[in-house]
Amino acid sequence: MDCIFCKIVNGEIPCYKIYEDDTVIAFLDVNPKSNGHTLIVPKEHTLDITTIDDNVLLHIFQIAKEIAKTLQNKLNIKGYTLAQNNGKPQEVKHFHLHIIPVYDNEEELIEVEEIYNKITQ
Ligand code: AMP
């Protein structure tokens, strides 16, 4: 299947991975809305909120809690927005949850690799 997130899950395309277990992978968005913008993706391909398994959905939100704490610890953020697109606004047709950090002032976007190093160091 020609799905970019399946290719990331399978290791065919590299990513800035910040978390992985048997069910999900989380990595930094390559075109971030803010520094530290993270995507949590189920490993098994599924389209959107209408098709995802309930247990997987719960697990994704449990992992979102942990990643949000990590972002708070590692970056100087003031909050974060969780977002999830379906249908027309959904660019990648493989379910994913966005965690989008919010800062005090509008921060200049810096290299994803630099943010990755801050989060994982
Ligand atoms: P959505 O509009 O909710 O489908 O968002 C898809 C997101 O995936 C966008 O924010 C893209 O920047 C991001 N994205 C697309 N390709 C990649 C990739 N190879 N690695 C990381 N993020 C990606």
Residues whose N, C-alpha, C, O or C-beta is under 5 A from the ligand:
A	BS01	AMP	L28 D29 V30 N31 N85 P89 Q90 E91 V92
